Amino acid sequence: MKTIKIVFAIVTGAILGLAGDPSRAQSSVALYGALDVLIDISNQGRGTLTQMSNGGTFGSRFGIMGSEDIGNGYKSVFRLEGGFAPNTGTVQQGGAQFGRQAYIGFEGPNGALTFGRQYSPEFLAVSEYDVFQGGLGGSILDVDRTLPNDVVHGVLLTESITCRVDKSILYSSPKIYGFSVALMYGLGGVAGATSAGSTFSGAVNYKRGPATFHAGYLYKRDGAVSGYYEGWGIGGSYEIGPARVYLGYTKDDYSDRTGARSLQNTVRYAIANLGASYQVVPLTVVVAQVMKLIDTSDGLAQSQNVHVVGLGLFYALSKQTNLYVGYAQVKNKNGSAYTLGQALYYGVSASPNSTARVLRFGVRTTF
Protein backbone atom coordinates (compact mmCIF):
# COMPACT_ATOMS: atom_id res chain seq x y z
CA MET A 1 0.00 0.00 0.00
CA LYS A 2 2.85 2.36 0.80
CA THR A 3 4.38 1.71 -2.64
CA ILE A 4 1.06 2.52 -4.34
CA LYS A 5 0.84 5.81 -2.43
CA ILE A 6 4.37 6.78 -3.50
CA VAL A 7 3.64 6.03 -7.19
CA PHE A 8 0.36 7.96 -6.95
CA ALA A 9 2.18 10.95 -5.49
CA ILE A 10 4.81 10.92 -8.24
CA VAL A 11 2.21 10.73 -11.04
CA THR A 12 0.07 13.45 -9.45
CA GLY A 13 3.07 15.71 -9.04
CA ALA A 14 4.09 15.22 -12.67
CA ILE A 15 0.59 16.09 -13.92
CA LEU A 16 0.41 19.20 -11.75
CA GLY A 17 3.89 20.20 -12.90
CA LEU A 18 2.94 19.93 -16.56
CA ALA A 19 -0.27 21.86 -16.01
CA GLY A 20 1.68 24.65 -14.39
CA ASP A 21 4.39 24.83 -17.08
CA PRO A 22 3.76 28.12 -18.99
CA SER A 23 5.49 26.88 -22.15
CA ARG A 24 3.11 23.93 -22.43
CA ALA A 25 0.10 26.15 -21.73
CA GLN A 26 0.97 28.09 -24.90
CA SER A 27 1.14 25.00 -27.11
CA SER A 28 -1.66 23.75 -29.35
CA VAL A 29 -2.28 20.50 -31.21
CA ALA A 30 -5.20 19.83 -33.55
CA LEU A 31 -6.50 16.75 -35.34
CA TYR A 32 -8.19 17.30 -38.70
CA GLY A 33 -9.20 15.45 -41.83
CA ALA A 34 -11.39 15.10 -44.89
CA LEU A 35 -13.30 12.30 -46.59
CA ASP A 36 -14.34 12.42 -50.23
CA VAL A 37 -16.05 9.44 -51.90
CA LEU A 38 -17.51 9.42 -55.40
CA ILE A 39 -19.08 7.26 -58.08
CA ASP A 40 -16.97 7.60 -61.24
CA ILE A 41 -18.52 6.68 -64.62
CA SER A 42 -15.82 6.99 -67.25
CA ASN A 43 -15.53 6.13 -70.93
CA GLN A 44 -12.13 6.77 -72.50
CA GLY A 45 -12.97 5.11 -75.82
CA ARG A 46 -12.49 1.53 -74.55
CA GLY A 47 -15.88 0.94 -72.94
CA THR A 48 -17.59 2.31 -69.86
CA LEU A 49 -16.01 1.81 -66.44
CA THR A 50 -18.13 2.42 -63.33
CA GLN A 51 -16.44 2.43 -59.95
CA MET A 52 -16.38 3.94 -56.49
CA SER A 53 -13.28 6.06 -55.99
CA ASN A 54 -11.52 8.35 -53.56
CA GLY A 55 -11.22 12.10 -53.98
CA GLY A 56 -13.60 13.54 -56.54
CA THR A 57 -12.73 17.08 -55.46
CA PHE A 58 -9.80 16.52 -53.11
CA GLY A 59 -7.98 13.54 -51.65
CA SER A 60 -9.18 12.07 -48.37
CA ARG A 61 -6.74 12.66 -45.53
CA PHE A 62 -6.09 12.56 -41.81
CA GLY A 63 -3.63 14.86 -40.10
CA ILE A 64 -2.25 16.36 -36.95
CA MET A 65 -0.78 19.84 -36.70
CA GLY A 66 0.57 21.87 -33.86
CA SER A 67 2.50 24.90 -32.70
CA GLU A 68 4.37 26.15 -29.64
CA ASP A 69 5.09 29.74 -28.68
CA ILE A 70 8.86 30.20 -28.33
CA GLY A 71 8.80 33.93 -27.61
CA ASN A 72 9.29 37.26 -29.41
CA GLY A 73 6.37 36.59 -31.74
CA TYR A 74 7.81 33.29 -33.01
CA LYS A 75 6.53 29.74 -32.71
CA SER A 76 7.62 26.27 -33.73
CA VAL A 77 5.19 24.42 -36.00
CA PHE A 78 4.71 20.90 -37.36
CA ARG A 79 2.30 18.97 -39.56
CA LEU A 80 1.87 15.25 -40.28
CA GLU A 81 -0.73 14.39 -42.94
CA GLY A 82 -1.47 11.05 -44.55
CA GLY A 83 -3.75 10.20 -47.47
CA PHE A 84 -6.14 7.25 -47.56
CA ALA A 85 -8.90 5.86 -49.75
CA PRO A 86 -12.17 5.50 -47.78
CA ASN A 87 -13.64 3.26 -50.50
CA THR A 88 -10.99 0.61 -49.80
CA GLY A 89 -9.33 1.72 -46.55
CA THR A 90 -5.89 1.68 -48.17
CA VAL A 91 -3.06 4.17 -47.70
CA GLN A 92 -2.35 6.51 -50.64
CA GLN A 93 0.82 8.23 -51.94
CA GLY A 94 2.59 4.94 -52.54
CA GLY A 95 1.94 3.63 -49.04
CA ALA A 96 3.77 6.44 -47.22
CA GLN A 97 2.34 6.89 -43.72
CA PHE A 98 2.44 10.68 -44.03
CA GLY A 99 2.63 10.90 -47.81
CA ARG A 100 0.70 14.14 -48.18
CA GLN A 101 2.79 16.35 -45.87
CA ALA A 102 5.34 15.91 -43.10
CA TYR A 103 7.30 18.94 -41.93
CA ILE A 104 8.60 20.91 -38.97
CA GLY A 105 9.75 24.52 -38.76
CA PHE A 106 9.25 28.02 -37.42
CA GLU A 107 6.83 30.89 -38.03
CA GLY A 108 7.09 34.53 -37.04
CA PRO A 109 6.76 38.16 -38.13
CA ASN A 110 9.30 37.63 -40.93
CA GLY A 111 7.58 34.59 -42.43
CA ALA A 112 7.91 30.82 -42.07
CA LEU A 113 10.81 28.40 -42.59
CA THR A 114 9.88 24.71 -42.74
CA PHE A 115 11.68 21.43 -43.47
CA GLY A 116 10.39 18.07 -44.76
CA ARG A 117 7.92 16.80 -47.38
CA GLN A 118 5.89 19.79 -48.59
CA TYR A 119 3.83 21.15 -51.47
CA SER A 120 5.88 23.04 -54.05
CA PRO A 121 5.09 26.78 -54.36
CA GLU A 122 4.54 26.36 -58.12
CA PHE A 123 1.90 23.66 -57.62
CA LEU A 124 0.00 25.77 -55.10
CA ALA A 125 0.13 28.81 -57.41
CA VAL A 126 -1.22 26.87 -60.40
CA SER A 127 -4.03 25.35 -58.30
CA GLU A 128 -5.25 28.82 -57.34
CA TYR A 129 -6.20 29.89 -60.89
CA ASP A 130 -7.92 26.57 -61.68
CA VAL A 131 -11.65 26.86 -60.92
CA PHE A 132 -11.85 23.09 -60.24
CA GLN A 133 -8.68 23.16 -58.07
CA GLY A 134 -7.58 19.70 -59.15
CA GLY A 135 -10.85 17.74 -59.20
CA LEU A 136 -13.93 16.52 -61.07
CA GLY A 137 -12.18 15.85 -64.39
CA GLY A 138 -12.41 19.45 -65.59
CA SER A 139 -9.24 20.62 -63.86
CA ILE A 140 -5.90 21.62 -65.37
CA LEU A 141 -4.37 18.77 -63.39
CA ASP A 142 -6.85 16.13 -64.60
CA VAL A 143 -5.76 15.83 -68.26
CA ASP A 144 -3.56 12.79 -68.77
CA ARG A 145 -2.12 10.43 -71.35
CA THR A 146 0.17 7.42 -71.64
CA LEU A 147 3.60 8.59 -72.73
CA PRO A 148 5.60 6.95 -75.56
CA ASN A 149 7.42 3.74 -74.53
CA ASP A 150 5.94 4.04 -71.05
CA VAL A 151 4.94 0.88 -69.21
CA VAL A 152 2.58 2.63 -66.80
CA HIS A 153 -0.28 5.11 -67.09
CA GLY A 154 1.50 8.41 -67.63
CA VAL A 155 0.97 11.97 -66.55
CA LEU A 156 0.60 15.13 -68.55
CA LEU A 157 1.81 18.04 -66.47
CA THR A 158 4.85 18.03 -64.20
CA GLU A 159 2.65 19.37 -61.37
CA SER A 160 1.19 15.87 -61.07
CA ILE A 161 4.67 14.45 -60.39
CA THR A 162 6.31 17.27 -58.48
CA CYS A 163 3.40 18.63 -56.42
CA ARG A 164 5.14 17.43 -53.25
CA VAL A 165 8.88 17.69 -52.71
CA ASP A 166 10.81 15.44 -50.33
CA LYS A 167 13.75 16.69 -48.24
CA SER A 168 12.75 20.27 -48.97
CA ILE A 169 13.43 23.62 -47.33
CA LEU A 170 10.63 26.15 -47.80
CA TYR A 171 10.55 29.87 -46.97
CA SER A 172 7.16 31.60 -47.08
CA SER A 173 7.15 35.36 -46.67
CA PRO A 174 4.52 37.38 -44.80
CA LYS A 175 1.91 39.18 -46.86
CA ILE A 176 2.82 42.78 -47.73
CA TYR A 177 0.18 44.90 -49.50
CA GLY A 178 -1.40 41.67 -50.69
CA PHE A 179 1.83 40.16 -52.05
CA SER A 180 3.65 37.11 -50.72
CA VAL A 181 6.64 35.09 -51.95
CA ALA A 182 7.58 31.42 -51.48
CA LEU A 183 10.95 29.80 -52.27
CA MET A 184 11.78 26.10 -52.01
CA TYR A 185 14.86 23.93 -52.49
CA GLY A 186 14.70 20.15 -52.35
CA LEU A 187 17.95 18.30 -51.67
CA GLY A 188 18.71 15.50 -54.10
CA GLY A 189 20.74 13.34 -51.75
CA VAL A 190 22.79 11.68 -54.52
CA ALA A 191 26.46 11.04 -53.66
CA GLY A 192 28.91 12.86 -55.93
CA ALA A 193 26.18 14.79 -57.81
CA THR A 194 24.73 17.72 -55.88
CA SER A 195 22.14 18.64 -58.52
CA ALA A 196 20.90 15.06 -59.12
CA GLY A 197 17.37 14.67 -57.81
CA SER A 198 17.26 18.27 -56.58
CA THR A 199 14.27 20.59 -56.96
CA PHE A 200 13.89 24.36 -57.08
CA SER A 201 10.52 26.06 -56.96
CA GLY A 202 9.28 29.58 -56.36
CA ALA A 203 6.05 31.56 -56.52
CA VAL A 204 4.64 35.06 -56.22
CA ASN A 205 1.04 35.41 -55.03
CA TYR A 206 -1.27 38.39 -54.67
CA LYS A 207 -4.63 38.40 -52.89
CA ARG A 208 -6.39 41.64 -52.09
CA GLY A 209 -10.00 42.63 -52.45
CA PRO A 210 -11.71 40.95 -55.41
CA ALA A 211 -8.45 40.17 -57.29
CA THR A 212 -5.86 37.40 -57.08
CA PHE A 213 -2.66 36.83 -59.07
CA HIS A 214 -0.37 33.80 -59.04
CA ALA A 215 2.89 32.94 -60.79
CA GLY A 216 5.10 29.92 -60.12
CA TYR A 217 8.15 28.07 -61.44
CA LEU A 218 9.63 24.61 -60.79
CA TYR A 219 12.69 22.75 -62.05
CA LYS A 220 13.61 19.23 -60.97
CA ARG A 221 16.52 17.02 -62.04
CA ASP A 222 16.04 13.26 -62.04
CA GLY A 223 18.35 11.07 -60.01
CA ALA A 224 20.83 10.51 -62.84
CA VAL A 225 20.89 14.14 -64.09
CA SER A 226 19.95 12.87 -67.56
CA GLY A 227 16.39 14.13 -67.51
CA TYR A 228 14.34 16.88 -65.94
CA TYR A 229 10.88 18.26 -65.15
CA GLU A 230 10.22 21.95 -65.71
CA GLY A 231 6.98 23.81 -65.26
CA TRP A 232 5.73 27.34 -64.85
CA GLY A 233 2.37 29.02 -64.75
CA ILE A 234 0.75 32.41 -64.46
CA GLY A 235 -2.86 33.37 -63.86
CA GLY A 236 -5.41 34.78 -61.49
CA SER A 237 -9.05 35.41 -60.73
CA TYR A 238 -11.44 38.31 -60.17
CA GLU A 239 -14.69 38.42 -58.19
CA ILE A 240 -17.73 40.13 -59.69
CA GLY A 241 -20.68 39.95 -57.31
CA PRO A 242 -21.68 36.28 -56.90
CA ALA A 243 -19.30 35.23 -59.71
CA ARG A 244 -15.54 34.74 -59.95
CA VAL A 245 -13.67 34.50 -63.27
CA TYR A 246 -10.42 32.49 -63.61
CA LEU A 247 -7.76 32.81 -66.30
CA GLY A 248 -4.39 31.08 -66.57
CA TYR A 249 -1.59 29.65 -68.70
CA THR A 250 0.55 26.68 -67.64
CA LYS A 251 3.64 25.38 -69.50
CA ASP A 252 5.46 22.10 -68.83
CA ASP A 253 8.44 20.21 -70.26
CA TYR A 254 9.23 16.62 -69.39
CA SER A 255 12.39 14.68 -70.33
CA ASP A 256 13.24 11.51 -68.42
CA ARG A 257 15.52 8.86 -69.89
CA THR A 258 15.92 6.61 -66.87
CA GLY A 259 14.01 3.70 -65.36
CA ALA A 260 10.70 2.55 -66.83
CA ARG A 261 10.13 5.87 -68.61
CA SER A 262 12.50 5.66 -71.57
CA LEU A 263 11.69 8.76 -73.60
CA GLN A 264 13.72 9.59 -76.68
CA ASN A 265 12.19 13.06 -77.07
CA THR A 266 11.17 15.89 -74.79
CA VAL A 267 7.45 16.14 -74.10
CA ARG A 268 6.13 19.72 -74.05
CA TYR A 269 2.64 20.89 -73.17
CA ALA A 270 0.84 24.11 -72.46
CA ILE A 271 -2.71 24.57 -71.17
CA ALA A 272 -4.65 27.82 -71.38
CA ASN A 273 -7.73 27.83 -69.15
CA LEU A 274 -10.74 30.09 -68.75
CA GLY A 275 -13.17 29.27 -65.95
CA ALA A 276 -15.92 30.75 -63.82
CA SER A 277 -17.84 29.99 -60.64
CA TYR A 278 -21.27 31.38 -59.79
CA GLN A 279 -23.16 31.21 -56.51
CA VAL A 280 -26.73 30.61 -57.70
CA VAL A 281 -28.19 30.59 -54.17
CA PRO A 282 -26.42 30.65 -50.78
CA LEU A 283 -26.02 26.84 -50.74
CA THR A 284 -25.36 26.13 -54.43
CA VAL A 285 -22.34 26.96 -56.61
CA VAL A 286 -21.89 26.04 -60.28
CA VAL A 287 -18.49 26.01 -62.01
CA ALA A 288 -17.39 25.71 -65.63
CA GLN A 289 -14.06 25.69 -67.44
CA VAL A 290 -12.78 25.41 -70.98
CA MET A 291 -9.13 24.60 -71.70
CA LYS A 292 -6.97 24.45 -74.79
CA LEU A 293 -4.16 21.92 -74.62
CA ILE A 294 -1.22 22.85 -76.86
CA ASP A 295 1.17 19.98 -77.62
CA THR A 296 4.60 20.94 -79.00
CA SER A 297 6.38 17.69 -78.10
CA ASP A 298 9.21 16.37 -80.26
CA GLY A 299 8.39 13.84 -82.98
CA LEU A 300 4.74 14.73 -83.68
CA ALA A 301 3.71 14.20 -87.30
CA GLN A 302 0.79 16.63 -86.90
CA SER A 303 -0.82 18.83 -84.30
CA GLN A 304 -2.48 17.06 -81.38
CA ASN A 305 -3.93 20.19 -79.79
CA VAL A 306 -7.34 19.59 -78.20
CA HIS A 307 -10.03 21.36 -76.18
CA VAL A 308 -11.35 20.21 -72.79
CA VAL A 309 -14.72 21.24 -71.34
CA GLY A 310 -15.75 20.75 -67.72
CA LEU A 311 -18.90 21.50 -65.68
CA GLY A 312 -19.60 21.08 -61.98
CA LEU A 313 -22.16 21.78 -59.25
CA PHE A 314 -21.69 21.89 -55.46
CA TYR A 315 -24.47 21.85 -52.89
CA ALA A 316 -23.70 22.56 -49.23
CA LEU A 317 -25.60 20.36 -46.78
CA SER A 318 -23.76 22.13 -43.96
CA LYS A 319 -20.59 24.12 -43.35
CA GLN A 320 -18.56 20.92 -43.54
CA THR A 321 -20.46 18.57 -45.86
CA ASN A 322 -21.06 18.99 -49.60
CA LEU A 323 -22.69 17.03 -52.40
CA TYR A 324 -21.23 17.48 -55.89
CA VAL A 325 -21.55 16.39 -59.50
CA GLY A 326 -19.21 17.02 -62.42
CA TYR A 327 -18.84 16.21 -66.12
CA ALA A 328 -15.88 16.70 -68.45
CA GLN A 329 -14.81 15.60 -71.92
CA VAL A 330 -11.95 15.87 -74.39
CA LYS A 331 -12.23 15.03 -78.10
CA ASN A 332 -9.00 13.41 -79.30
CA LYS A 333 -7.77 13.85 -82.87
CA ASN A 334 -4.78 13.19 -85.11
CA GLY A 335 -3.80 10.15 -83.06
CA SER A 336 -3.94 11.83 -79.64
CA ALA A 337 -5.04 9.74 -76.66
CA TYR A 338 -5.68 12.14 -73.78
CA THR A 339 -7.70 10.90 -70.82
CA LEU A 340 -9.48 12.67 -67.99
CA GLY A 341 -9.05 11.91 -64.34
CA GLN A 342 -5.28 12.11 -63.70
CA ALA A 343 -4.45 10.32 -60.43
CA LEU A 344 -8.15 9.83 -59.67
CA TYR A 345 -8.76 7.62 -62.72
CA TYR A 346 -7.70 3.98 -62.46
CA GLY A 347 -8.88 2.63 -65.81
CA VAL A 348 -7.02 1.87 -69.02
CA SER A 349 -5.55 4.58 -71.25
CA ALA A 350 -7.73 6.28 -73.87
CA SER A 351 -8.18 4.90 -77.33
CA PRO A 352 -6.56 7.19 -79.98
CA ASN A 353 -8.97 9.67 -81.62
CA SER A 354 -11.74 8.83 -79.14
CA THR A 355 -13.83 11.27 -77.11
CA ALA A 356 -12.93 10.71 -73.47
CA ARG A 357 -15.75 11.44 -71.02
CA VAL A 358 -16.08 11.31 -67.25
CA LEU A 359 -19.15 11.79 -65.01
CA ARG A 360 -18.68 12.03 -61.25
CA PHE A 361 -20.97 12.54 -58.29
CA GLY A 362 -20.14 12.18 -54.64
CA VAL A 363 -20.01 13.56 -51.12
CA ARG A 364 -17.23 15.17 -49.12
CA THR A 365 -16.89 16.28 -45.53
CA THR A 366 -14.20 17.85 -43.39
CA PHE A 367 -13.52 17.67 -39.67
VOGU-3710 file (C-alpha; in Angstrom, 3 decimals, decimal comma):
1> mktikivfai> 0,000/0,000/0,000  2,854/2,362/0,795  4,382/1,708/-2,643  1,062/2,522/-4,340  0,840/5,813/-2,426  4,368/6,779/-3,496  3,637/6,029/-7,191  0,365/7,960/-6,952  2,185/10,948/-5,486  4,807/10,921/-8,243
11> vtgailglag> 2,207/10,729/-11,041  0,067/13,446/-9,455  3,073/15,713/-9,043  4,086/15,217/-12,674  0,590/16,085/-13,922  0,412/19,205/-11,748  3,894/20,199/-12,899  2,942/19,927/-16,564  -0,273/21,858/-16,009  1,683/24,646/-14,386
21> dpsraqssva> 4,385/24,829/-17,075  3,761/28,117/-18,986  5,488/26,879/-22,153  3,111/23,925/-22,433  0,104/26,148/-21,726  0,970/28,086/-24,896  1,141/24,996/-27,110  -1,660/23,753/-29,346  -2,275/20,501/-31,212  -5,204/19,828/-33,553
31> lygaldvlid> -6,500/16,746/-35,337  -8,188/17,304/-38,699  -9,200/15,451/-41,827  -11,393/15,100/-44,891  -13,295/12,296/-46,586  -14,336/12,417/-50,229  -16,050/9,442/-51,896  -17,513/9,418/-55,398  -19,081/7,259/-58,077  -16,965/7,599/-61,240
41> isnqgrgtlt> -18,516/6,684/-64,616  -15,821/6,988/-67,248  -15,531/6,127/-70,934  -12,126/6,773/-72,497  -12,974/5,112/-75,816  -12,489/1,530/-74,547  -15,879/0,939/-72,945  -17,590/2,315/-69,857  -16,005/1,805/-66,435  -18,133/2,418/-63,325
51> qmsnggtfgs> -16,436/2,425/-59,946  -16,383/3,939/-56,486  -13,277/6,057/-55,987  -11,517/8,355/-53,562  -11,224/12,099/-53,984  -13,603/13,539/-56,543  -12,734/17,081/-55,463  -9,796/16,523/-53,108  -7,979/13,544/-51,651  -9,182/12,065/-48,368
61> rfgimgsedi> -6,736/12,663/-45,525  -6,091/12,559/-41,807  -3,627/14,862/-40,105  -2,248/16,357/-36,951  -0,779/19,836/-36,702  0,568/21,871/-33,857  2,502/24,903/-32,698  4,366/26,154/-29,636  5,085/29,739/-28,678  8,863/30,200/-28,333
71> gngyksvfrl> 8,800/33,933/-27,613  9,285/37,257/-29,407  6,372/36,588/-31,741  7,811/33,291/-33,012  6,534/29,737/-32,710  7,625/26,267/-33,728  5,189/24,415/-36,003  4,709/20,904/-37,358  2,300/18,969/-39,561  1,866/15,254/-40,277
81> eggfapntgt> -0,728/14,392/-42,939  -1,473/11,047/-44,554  -3,751/10,199/-47,471  -6,135/7,252/-47,563  -8,905/5,864/-49,754  -12,165/5,504/-47,778  -13,641/3,262/-50,505  -10,994/0,607/-49,795  -9,328/1,717/-46,552  -5,889/1,679/-48,173
91> vqqggaqfgr> -3,060/4,174/-47,698  -2,347/6,512/-50,644  0,822/8,228/-51,936  2,595/4,938/-52,536  1,936/3,632/-49,043  3,765/6,437/-47,223  2,340/6,892/-43,724  2,441/10,681/-44,028  2,631/10,905/-47,808  0,704/14,137/-48,179
101> qayigfegpn> 2,787/16,346/-45,874  5,344/15,910/-43,104  7,295/18,937/-41,927  8,604/20,910/-38,967  9,746/24,524/-38,760  9,254/28,016/-37,420  6,826/30,885/-38,026  7,092/34,533/-37,038  6,757/38,157/-38,126  9,299/37,627/-40,929
111> galtfgrqys> 7,579/34,590/-42,428  7,910/30,822/-42,071  10,806/28,404/-42,585  9,880/24,707/-42,739  11,683/21,428/-43,465  10,391/18,071/-44,763  7,919/16,803/-47,383  5,894/19,792/-48,586  3,832/21,150/-51,474  5,875/23,037/-54,054
121> peflavseyd> 5,092/26,776/-54,364  4,541/26,357/-58,124  1,900/23,661/-57,622  -0,002/25,770/-55,103  0,132/28,807/-57,407  -1,221/26,867/-60,402  -4,029/25,350/-58,297  -5,255/28,822/-57,340  -6,196/29,889/-60,887  -7,918/26,572/-61,678
131> vfqgglggsi> -11,650/26,864/-60,925  -11,849/23,093/-60,237  -8,684/23,160/-58,070  -7,581/19,696/-59,145  -10,852/17,745/-59,198  -13,934/16,523/-61,070  -12,181/15,855/-64,394  -12,415/19,453/-65,589  -9,240/20,620/-63,855  -5,905/21,620/-65,367
141> ldvdrtlpnd> -4,366/18,766/-63,393  -6,854/16,128/-64,600  -5,756/15,834/-68,257  -3,563/12,793/-68,774  -2,116/10,428/-71,349  0,167/7,421/-71,637  3,604/8,592/-72,731  5,601/6,947/-75,557  7,417/3,743/-74,527  5,936/4,037/-71,047
151> vvhgvlltes> 4,942/0,880/-69,211  2,577/2,629/-66,796  -0,277/5,109/-67,087  1,499/8,407/-67,632  0,971/11,970/-66,546  0,597/15,126/-68,554  1,815/18,039/-66,471  4,852/18,031/-64,199  2,649/19,372/-61,375  1,190/15,866/-61,072
161> itcrvdksil> 4,666/14,447/-60,393  6,309/17,272/-58,482  3,398/18,634/-56,424  5,139/17,426/-53,249  8,885/17,695/-52,709  10,813/15,443/-50,329  13,746/16,687/-48,241  12,748/20,265/-48,966  13,435/23,622/-47,333  10,630/26,152/-47,797
171> ysspkiygfs> 10,549/29,868/-46,974  7,161/31,597/-47,081  7,146/35,364/-46,668  4,525/37,382/-44,797  1,907/39,176/-46,864  2,823/42,777/-47,734  0,182/44,898/-49,500  -1,401/41,666/-50,690  1,832/40,165/-52,054  3,654/37,106/-50,716
181> valmyglggv> 6,635/35,090/-51,949  7,585/31,422/-51,478  10,953/29,802/-52,273  11,784/26,096/-52,009  14,859/23,935/-52,492  14,698/20,147/-52,352  17,947/18,300/-51,670  18,708/15,504/-54,103  20,737/13,344/-51,750  22,790/11,677/-54,521
191> agatsagstf> 26,459/11,044/-53,661  28,906/12,858/-55,931  26,179/14,786/-57,807  24,726/17,717/-55,884  22,140/18,636/-58,522  20,896/15,058/-59,124  17,365/14,674/-57,811  17,260/18,272/-56,582  14,272/20,586/-56,962  13,893/24,362/-57,079
201> sgavnykrgp> 10,520/26,062/-56,959  9,283/29,581/-56,360  6,048/31,558/-56,522  4,638/35,063/-56,221  1,042/35,414/-55,029  -1,273/38,391/-54,670  -4,627/38,396/-52,888  -6,387/41,636/-52,087  -10,000/42,629/-52,446  -11,709/40,951/-55,415
211> atfhagylyk> -8,450/40,174/-57,290  -5,861/37,401/-57,076  -2,655/36,828/-59,069  -0,372/33,800/-59,039  2,893/32,938/-60,791  5,097/29,917/-60,123  8,148/28,074/-61,443  9,631/24,611/-60,789  12,691/22,750/-62,053  13,612/19,225/-60,972
221> rdgavsgyye> 16,523/17,016/-62,041  16,041/13,255/-62,043  18,348/11,068/-60,007  20,831/10,507/-62,844  20,888/14,143/-64,090  19,946/12,872/-67,559  16,386/14,130/-67,512  14,336/16,884/-65,937  10,883/18,264/-65,154  10,220/21,945/-65,712
231> gwgiggsyei> 6,983/23,809/-65,262  5,729/27,335/-64,853  2,369/29,020/-64,746  0,753/32,407/-64,461  -2,865/33,365/-63,862  -5,413/34,777/-61,490  -9,046/35,408/-60,728  -11,442/38,312/-60,174  -14,686/38,420/-58,194  -17,725/40,130/-59,686
241> gparvylgyt> -20,683/39,949/-57,315  -21,681/36,275/-56,903  -19,303/35,232/-59,714  -15,537/34,744/-59,954  -13,668/34,499/-63,267  -10,424/32,491/-63,614  -7,758/32,812/-66,303  -4,386/31,082/-66,572  -1,588/29,647/-68,702  0,548/26,678/-67,639
251> kddysdrtga> 3,640/25,376/-69,500  5,460/22,101/-68,830  8,444/20,208/-70,256  9,233/16,617/-69,390  12,387/14,684/-70,333  13,237/11,510/-68,418  15,518/8,856/-69,890  15,925/6,608/-66,866  14,014/3,704/-65,360  10,697/2,548/-66,828
261> rslqntvrya> 10,133/5,868/-68,606  12,502/5,663/-71,573  11,691/8,761/-73,603  13,720/9,593/-76,676  12,188/13,059/-77,072  11,173/15,895/-74,792  7,447/16,144/-74,098  6,130/19,716/-74,049  2,638/20,886/-73,167  0,837/24,107/-72,456
271> ianlgasyqv> -2,706/24,573/-71,165  -4,653/27,816/-71,385  -7,731/27,834/-69,150  -10,742/30,086/-68,750  -13,167/29,268/-65,953  -15,916/30,747/-63,823  -17,836/29,991/-60,642  -21,274/31,379/-59,793  -23,164/31,211/-56,511  -26,728/30,612/-57,695
281> vpltvvvaqv> -28,192/30,595/-54,172  -26,416/30,651/-50,782  -26,016/26,844/-50,736  -25,361/26,127/-54,432  -22,342/26,956/-56,606  -21,886/26,036/-60,278  -18,487/26,008/-62,006  -17,390/25,705/-65,628  -14,064/25,694/-67,444  -12,780/25,407/-70,985
291> mklidtsdgl> -9,134/24,599/-71,698  -6,974/24,453/-74,787  -4,159/21,920/-74,620  -1,221/22,851/-76,864  1,171/19,981/-77,621  4,602/20,939/-78,998  6,384/17,687/-78,104  9,213/16,367/-80,258  8,386/13,838/-82,978  4,743/14,734/-83,676
301> aqsqnvhvvg> 3,710/14,204/-87,297  0,786/16,632/-86,903  -0,824/18,830/-84,303  -2,480/17,058/-81,381  -3,934/20,188/-79,789  -7,342/19,591/-78,198  -10,034/21,364/-76,179  -11,352/20,207/-72,791  -14,718/21,241/-71,344  -15,751/20,752/-67,717
311> lglfyalskq> -18,897/21,497/-65,679  -19,602/21,077/-61,976  -22,155/21,781/-59,254  -21,690/21,886/-55,460  -24,474/21,848/-52,888  -23,699/22,563/-49,228  -25,595/20,362/-46,784  -23,757/22,133/-43,960  -20,586/24,120/-43,350  -18,556/20,918/-43,537
321> tnlyvgyaqv> -20,465/18,565/-45,860  -21,065/18,992/-49,595  -22,688/17,034/-52,397  -21,232/17,478/-55,891  -21,555/16,388/-59,503  -19,210/17,018/-62,418  -18,841/16,211/-66,117  -15,876/16,695/-68,451  -14,815/15,597/-71,917  -11,952/15,874/-74,385
331> knkngsaytl> -12,231/15,028/-78,095  -8,998/13,405/-79,302  -7,770/13,845/-82,866  -4,778/13,188/-85,114  -3,796/10,151/-83,065  -3,942/11,828/-79,644  -5,036/9,737/-76,657  -5,675/12,142/-73,778  -7,696/10,898/-70,818  -9,481/12,671/-67,989
341> gqalyygvsa> -9,052/11,909/-64,338  -5,276/12,107/-63,701  -4,448/10,323/-60,434  -8,147/9,830/-59,669  -8,763/7,617/-62,720  -7,698/3,982/-62,456  -8,877/2,629/-65,806  -7,019/1,874/-69,022  -5,549/4,577/-71,251  -7,732/6,277/-73,866
351> spnstarvlr> -8,175/4,905/-77,329  -6,565/7,186/-79,981  -8,969/9,671/-81,619  -11,744/8,831/-79,135  -13,826/11,269/-77,106  -12,926/10,705/-73,469  -15,755/11,443/-71,019  -16,085/11,306/-67,252  -19,153/11,793/-65,008  -18,681/12,027/-61,248
361> fgvrttf> -20,975/12,536/-58,294  -20,145/12,182/-54,639  -20,013/13,558/-51,123  -17,232/15,166/-49,120  -16,892/16,276/-45,526  -14,201/17,855/-43,395  -13,524/17,672/-39,671
//
